[in-house]
């Protein structure tokens, strides 16, 4: 049974990149089942309204629970007998990581709720947390604010789907990725990569990479990954 993904947004066309590259090929091969839904289809007025002013006052608009509840219920009805993971994209959510991507590959059905404006009425989170066969995850991709959850959804979906068996042509490339390498200090960032030519504009390739000594190359790559990780952490502390 293919991993199923449903995306709900007021800008469904934003998700068109999902038809490209490896994700598009994975969809055609039946490895994943992706559907994108327009939240405004669930609005009940002539203006297709999905937001209103916040109770208690304040700037901005809040997305109303009625259209969200109807949209989520509809996609669930199309995926019976599955456990549903509702992912709500919010700057206040748990920080997304490679470990989380690996965990989410085991989910049967993921629903991405792409909020806009000042976010989605919190009762959507509270209600679905109380429903059987539902798990609700509030997720953030970083400590910054975007106009909506679509960009975050694309990033998270790519991180998840590329880990599904059969999506990446050479599975060994996943084993070598830097974020799967662990050190005493935690996960490592990427080591520097080189390809042909061996010299470009006066800049050469480290001799060890030309040596054919695989043990020495592995050590060099790990050492470089540790150096880059330490440098990055120093910058983030400044």
N, C-alpha and C positions, 0 to 999 in steps of 0.2 A: 504494500500500500504506500503510495507516494506521500511525502511530507506535504501537508496542505497549508497554504498561507492565504489569508484574506486581508485586504487593506481597505480601510474606510477613510475617505478624505472628501473635502469639498472641492479638491482639485485632482480628480482621478488621472487627468492627463499628465500630471507631475510624475507619475509612476511608469511612464513609457520606457525608460531605460531598462526595466525588467525584461523587456523583450529582446534585449541585445546580448551579445557576447555569450559567456558561459551560462548565465542564468537562462537566457533565451533557448540555448541548446538543451539545457537540462529540462526545461518545460516541454520542449518538443519530444524529448526522449522519454517523457513520462516519469522522470525522477522526482519532479516537484509539480504541484498543482497550485497555481497562483490565480487569484481573482481579485479585481479592484472594483470598489463600489463607491458610488457618489452619495455622500450623506444627504444631500439635498433631495434625493429621491424619496426620503422618508419625511420630508417636511409636509405639513398639512394645509398651509395657506398658499395663496396665489403667488406670493413673493418668494416662496421656498426658504422661509426664515429658519435659521438654525442657531441663532444667538439672541441674547437679550441683555439688558443692563444688570449689573450685579446687585443682589440684595445688600443693604448696608451702605450703598454708594461707592464711589471710586471711579477711576478712569477705566476705559476699555469695556469690552463686552465679553460675556461668558457663554460658552456653547451649552445649549439647553439639553436636559437629559432625555426628553421625549424622542427626538429623532435618533439620538445615539442608541437608546434602548431598542428602538424598532430595527435599526440597522444591524445591531449585534445579534438580536434574536433571529433575524432573517438568515444571516450567514451560518448561525448555529443549526438552523433547521436544514440547511444543505449539507451538513456534516454530522449526521447522527452517529451515535455509538462511539464517539471520540471524547477524549479529554480536551478541553479548550483552554488555551493559554491566551489571556487578553493582555496585550502589551500596550500600555498607555505611555506615550512619549511626553516627558515633562522634565524641565530643568531640575525639579525637586526630586527626581527619581534616583534609583541605584545606578552607579556608574557602570556603563557597559564595558566589558572586557573580553579577552579571548576565551577565558574560562567560561564566561557566561554564554558566548557563542557556541562553544562545544556542548554545554548543557542544553541549549535550546534546540540543537539538532535532534534530540531525543523526543521532542514534543510532537504529538500527532497532528495538532491543529493550532496554528498561531494566528490570532486576530490582532492586527495593528490598528490602533485608534490614533489617527493623526489630528491632534488638536490644533486649534488656531486661536487668535485673539488672546484673551487672558486664561485660556485653558478650558477644560471640560468640567461641567458641574460635578463636584466630588461625589455626588450620590451614585454616579455610574460606577466608580471604583468601589464604593461601599456595597452597592447592591450585588454586583457580580462576585465579590468576595464571599458573599453568603450563599451563592448558588452551587448546587452539586455539579460535579464534573467541570468546575471552573477553577483556574488559578489566575490571579491578577498580578501583573508585574508592572511597576512604574519604573521606567528606565530613562536615563539621560546619557547622551554621548559626550558630554563635557560641560565644564562650568562656563557656559555662555548661553545666550538666548537667540533662538532662531525665530523666523516668522511663523513657522509651523512645524509639525512633526514629520513632514514628508521626506526631507533630507535625511533626518535621523533614521527613518524607516528603511530607506534605500541602503544606507551604510550597514545597518544591522542585518538586513536580509542578505546582503552580499557576504557578510562575514559568516553567517549561518550556512547558507546554501553551498558555498564553496567547500565546506567540510563534509557535505553529504557524499557518501561513497558513490563513485561514478561520475561526479561533476567535474573534478580536476582530472585531466588526462593522465598525469603522472603522479600517483599518490605519494611517491617518495618526496616530492617537493613540499608537501605538507609537513612531513616529518622533520625537514631541515629548517623550517621557518623559525625565525628568531624568537617570536613570542611563545614558542613551545619549549624554548630552552630555559632552564632554571638555573639560577646561581644562588649563593647564600643570601644575596641581597634581593632576590625576587626574579621577575621575568626580565629578559634582556631585549633590547631593541635590536634592529637589524644590523648585521655587519656590512661593511662596504662591498659592493659588487663591481666587477670589471668584466669586459668582453673585448673582442677584437676591434681595432688593432692593438698590438702590444705597446705602441707609443702613439700618443695623440697630442699635438700642439706642445710638444716638449714634456708631456706628462707620461710617465711609464707605469707599468703594472708591477706591483711588488713581486720580487723574484720568487718568493715562496709559492705563489700561485702558478708559476711556470715550471716548478720543479718536478711535478708528478708525484711528490711525496704526500700521500693523502693524510697521513697522521699529522705531519707538520702543517698542512693546509687547515685541517680541522682545528688544531690548536691556535693557529693564527686567527682564524675566524672567531673563535670563542673569545680570545684575548681582545680582539678589536670590538666585539659586541659589548664586552664588559667596559672597555674604555668609553665607548659611546654612551652606554647607559649611565655611567658615573658622571659624564659631562652633562647629559641631559638633566639628571637629578640636581646637579649643582646649579644649572640655569633656572630650574623651577623653584629652587629655594631662594633665589635672589629677589 
